[in-house]
Amino acid sequence: MPGAAIDEIDLKILDALQADGRMTNVDLAAKVGLTAPPCLRRVRTLEERGYIGSYHAHLDPVSLGYTITVFAMVSLKSQAENDLRAFESYVADLPEVRECHMLNGEIDFILKVVARDLRSFQQFLTSRLTQAPNVASVKTSLTIRTSKNLPGVPVEI
């Protein structure tokens, strides 16, 4: 369970795996000052407690043909819990939506959307996103460039 006590070695393990999830257990153990068996036990405990949720490959969107990243600010007509959950469920099935965050304030949700090009984003916007149930308005901002994109959280050791 998150919040359970972890020590400095656990933090080093988390930091190392967050930087390189493909690191072998032997390399990880050497990096954090353990032998392989206790290191593997610690990693499994961190997984069981929920500190490590999963492992992912970081894909290059442009290499895969996704040249556009857009942030869409969505306002809903109703903020009733059922309507909020219905919107979240709707966007969960849209592969172009890579992130969805509920916000406090004038905007109800911010979405990170990827698209192959401007035309395909426009098609997505007009046929899928603005047509979603309960959507009052969508404001979009096209990214010009990304200067920082770090996954995870800062690990203070």
DRENDO-1510 file (C-alpha; in Angstrom, 1 decimal, always signed):
<recs>
REC; n; res; u; v; w
REC; 1; MET; +0.0; +0.0; +0.0 .
REC; 2; PRO; +1.4; +3.4; -0.9 .
REC; 3; GLY; +2.5; +5.4; +2.1 .
REC; 4; ALA; +4.0; +2.3; +3.8 .
REC; 5; ALA; +7.5; +3.1; +5.1 .
REC; 6; ILE; +10.3; +2.8; +2.5 .
REC; 7; ASP; +14.0; +3.4; +3.0 .
REC; 8; GLU; +16.8; +5.1; +1.1 .
REC; 9; ILE; +17.6; +1.9; -0.8 .
REC; 10; ASP; +13.9; +1.6; -1.9 .
REC; 11; LEU; +14.1; +5.2; -3.1 .
REC; 12; LYS; +17.2; +4.4; -5.1 .
REC; 13; ILE; +15.5; +1.4; -6.7 .
REC; 14; LEU; +12.5; +3.6; -7.6 .
REC; 15; ASP; +14.7; +6.3; -9.0 .
REC; 16; ALA; +16.8; +3.9; -11.1 .
REC; 17; LEU; +13.8; +2.0; -12.5 .
REC; 18; GLN; +12.0; +5.2; -13.3 .
REC; 19; ALA; +15.0; +6.3; -15.4 .
REC; 20; ASP; +15.4; +2.9; -17.0 .
REC; 21; GLY; +12.7; +0.3; -16.5 .
REC; 22; ARG; +14.6; -2.3; -18.7 .
REC; 23; MET; +17.6; -2.3; -16.3 .
REC; 24; THR; +18.4; -5.9; -15.3 .
REC; 25; ASN; +18.1; -6.9; -11.7 .
REC; 26; VAL; +21.8; -7.5; -11.5 .
REC; 27; ASP; +22.6; -4.0; -12.8 .
REC; 28; LEU; +19.9; -2.5; -10.5 .
REC; 29; ALA; +21.4; -4.3; -7.5 .
REC; 30; ALA; +24.9; -3.1; -8.3 .
REC; 31; LYS; +23.6; +0.5; -8.7 .
REC; 32; VAL; +21.8; +0.5; -5.3 .
REC; 33; GLY; +24.5; -1.5; -3.4 .
REC; 34; LEU; +22.7; -4.8; -3.0 .
REC; 35; THR; +23.1; -8.3; -4.3 .
REC; 36; ALA; +20.6; -9.5; -6.8 .
REC; 37; PRO; +18.3; -11.7; -4.6 .
REC; 38; PRO; +17.4; -9.0; -1.9 .
REC; 39; CYS; +17.1; -6.4; -4.7 .
REC; 40; LEU; +14.6; -8.5; -6.5 .
REC; 41; ARG; +12.6; -9.0; -3.3 .
REC; 42; ARG; +12.6; -5.3; -2.7 .
REC; 43; VAL; +11.4; -4.6; -6.3 .
REC; 44; ARG; +8.6; -7.2; -5.9 .
REC; 45; THR; +7.6; -5.6; -2.5 .
REC; 46; LEU; +7.5; -2.2; -4.1 .
REC; 47; GLU; +5.3; -3.6; -6.9 .
REC; 48; GLU; +2.9; -5.3; -4.4 .
REC; 49; ARG; +2.6; -2.1; -2.3 .
REC; 50; GLY; +1.7; -0.1; -5.4 .
REC; 51; TYR; +4.8; +2.1; -5.6 .
REC; 52; ILE; +5.5; +0.6; -9.0 .
REC; 53; GLY; +2.3; +0.3; -11.1 .
REC; 54; SER; +3.7; -0.9; -14.4 .
REC; 55; TYR; +6.6; -0.8; -16.8 .
REC; 56; HIS; +6.4; +1.0; -20.2 .
REC; 57; ALA; +8.4; +1.7; -23.3 .
REC; 58; HIS; +8.7; +5.3; -24.1 .
REC; 59; LEU; +7.8; +5.5; -27.8 .
REC; 60; ASP; +8.7; +8.3; -30.1 .
REC; 61; PRO; +5.5; +9.7; -31.5 .
REC; 62; VAL; +7.0; +11.4; -34.6 .
REC; 63; SER; +8.8; +8.2; -35.6 .
REC; 64; LEU; +5.4; +6.5; -35.5 .
REC; 65; GLY; +3.7; +9.2; -37.5 .
REC; 66; TYR; +2.1; +11.3; -34.7 .
REC; 67; THR; +3.4; +14.7; -35.5 .
REC; 68; ILE; +0.7; +16.8; -33.6 .
REC; 69; THR; +0.2; +17.0; -29.9 .
REC; 70; VAL; -2.7; +19.1; -28.7 .
REC; 71; PHE; -4.0; +20.0; -25.2 .
REC; 72; ALA; -7.8; +20.3; -25.2 .
REC; 73; MET; -9.6; +22.1; -22.5 .
REC; 74; VAL; -13.1; +20.7; -22.2 .
REC; 75; SER; -16.0; +22.3; -20.4 .
REC; 76; LEU; -19.1; +20.2; -19.7 .
REC; 77; LYS; -22.7; +21.3; -19.5 .
REC; 78; SER; -23.2; +19.4; -16.2 .
REC; 79; GLN; -20.7; +18.6; -13.5 .
REC; 80; ALA; -22.9; +16.0; -11.8 .
REC; 81; GLU; -20.8; +13.0; -10.8 .
REC; 82; ASN; -22.6; +10.7; -13.3 .
REC; 83; ASP; -21.9; +13.1; -16.1 .
REC; 84; LEU; -18.3; +13.5; -15.2 .
REC; 85; ARG; -17.8; +9.7; -15.1 .
REC; 86; ALA; -19.7; +9.3; -18.4 .
REC; 87; PHE; -17.2; +11.8; -20.0 .
REC; 88; GLU; -14.2; +10.0; -18.5 .
REC; 89; SER; -15.6; +6.7; -19.8 .
REC; 90; TYR; -16.1; +8.1; -23.3 .
REC; 91; VAL; -12.6; +9.5; -23.6 .
REC; 92; ALA; -11.1; +6.3; -22.2 .
REC; 93; ASP; -12.1; +4.6; -25.4 .
REC; 94; LEU; -10.5; +7.3; -27.7 .
REC; 95; PRO; -6.9; +6.1; -28.5 .
REC; 96; GLU; -5.9; +9.6; -29.5 .
REC; 97; VAL; -6.5; +10.8; -26.0 .
REC; 98; ARG; -3.3; +9.9; -24.1 .
REC; 99; GLU; -4.1; +11.8; -20.8 .
REC; 100; CYS; -7.3; +13.0; -19.2 .
REC; 101; HIS; -7.2; +15.1; -16.0 .
REC; 102; MET; -10.2; +16.6; -14.2 .
REC; 103; LEU; -9.5; +20.2; -13.2 .
REC; 104; ASN; -10.8; +22.6; -10.6 .
REC; 105; GLY; -12.0; +25.9; -12.0 .
REC; 106; GLU; -13.7; +27.0; -15.3 .
REC; 107; ILE; -12.4; +24.1; -17.3 .
REC; 108; ASP; -13.6; +20.6; -16.3 .
REC; 109; PHE; -11.0; +18.5; -18.1 .
REC; 110; ILE; -7.7; +18.9; -19.9 .
REC; 111; LEU; -6.8; +16.2; -22.4 .
REC; 112; LYS; -3.5; +15.4; -24.1 .
REC; 113; VAL; -4.3; +14.4; -27.7 .
REC; 114; VAL; -2.0; +13.1; -30.4 .
REC; 115; ALA; -2.7; +13.0; -34.1 .
REC; 116; ARG; -0.9; +12.2; -37.3 .
REC; 117; ASP; -1.4; +15.7; -38.7 .
REC; 118; LEU; -3.6; +18.8; -38.4 .
REC; 119; ARG; -6.3; +17.4; -40.7 .
REC; 120; SER; -6.7; +14.2; -38.6 .
REC; 121; PHE; -6.8; +16.2; -35.4 .
REC; 122; GLN; -9.5; +18.5; -36.9 .
REC; 123; GLN; -11.5; +15.3; -37.9 .
REC; 124; PHE; -11.1; +13.9; -34.4 .
REC; 125; LEU; -12.1; +17.2; -32.8 .
REC; 126; THR; -15.2; +17.8; -34.9 .
REC; 127; SER; -16.5; +14.2; -35.2 .
REC; 128; ARG; -15.5; +12.7; -31.8 .
REC; 129; LEU; -14.6; +15.2; -29.1 .
REC; 130; THR; -17.1; +18.0; -29.6 .
REC; 131; GLN; -19.8; +15.4; -30.3 .
REC; 132; ALA; -19.2; +13.7; -26.9 .
REC; 133; PRO; -22.3; +13.7; -24.6 .
REC; 134; ASN; -22.5; +16.7; -22.3 .
REC; 135; VAL; -19.7; +18.7; -23.9 .
REC; 136; ALA; -20.4; +22.4; -23.8 .
REC; 137; SER; -17.1; +23.7; -25.3 .
REC; 138; VAL; -13.6; +22.7; -26.3 .
REC; 139; LYS; -10.6; +25.0; -26.5 .
REC; 140; THR; -7.4; +23.7; -27.9 .
REC; 141; SER; -3.7; +24.6; -27.9 .
REC; 142; LEU; -1.3; +23.0; -30.3 .
REC; 143; THR; +2.1; +22.4; -29.0 .
REC; 144; ILE; +5.0; +24.1; -30.8 .
REC; 145; ARG; +7.7; +22.1; -29.1 .
REC; 146; THR; +8.3; +20.1; -26.0 .
REC; 147; SER; +11.3; +21.1; -23.9 .
REC; 148; LYS; +10.7; +18.8; -21.0 .
REC; 149; ASN; +8.7; +15.6; -20.8 .
REC; 150; LEU; +9.7; +13.6; -17.7 .
REC; 151; PRO; +7.6; +10.6; -16.7 .
REC; 152; GLY; +6.8; +9.8; -13.1 .
REC; 153; VAL; +7.6; +11.9; -10.1 .
REC; 154; PRO; +10.8; +13.4; -8.5 .
REC; 155; VAL; +12.4; +10.8; -6.2 .
REC; 156; GLU; +14.2; +12.5; -3.3 .
REC; 157; ILE; +16.9; +10.3; -1.9 .
</recs>
